[in-house]
Amino acid sequence: MNGRVDYLVTEEEINLTRGPSGLGFNIVGGTDQQYVSNDSGIFVSRIKENGAAALDGRLQEGDKILSVNGQDLKNLLHQDAVDLFRNAGYAVSLRVQHRLQVQNGPIGPQGEGEPSGIPIAMVLVPVFALTMVAAWAFMRYRQRL
């Protein structure tokens, strides 16, 4: 294992309707409060239970919000981003970036000499059990002779 973490980055347009508790999520980040090193973007820090975002189901904690109603969120102070969300209206369109962690290593067939991914115990325990049964059967058969 090389210690590197790979991500699959996708973007999605999510339309939410403001509910009694607003849009139903909290944000972190901004140029004055970087949440991710070397990235002053705005990120979802919490999805509120039964809020608009939770009921929709697509927005996830850790997602980066790229724009609100077409307005880019780059280079904003945190409070300016909060104000933008608060004044976004009843129907809000979010452009969101999802980052999904992907498995390291080969996806296709294993090469020669590479581990198959099956734990050795999964192979050895059944082989040992079969060997023991065969030995027991042999001993019983031998006693009858």
ABEGO torsion letter per residue (X at the ends): XAGBBBBBBBBBBBBBBBBAAEAGBBBBEEAABBABBGBABBBBABBBBGBAAAAAGABBBGBBBABBGGBBABGBBAAAAAAAAAAAEABBBBBBBBBBBBBBEBABBBBBGBBAGBBAAAAAAAAAAAAAAAAAAAAAAAAAX
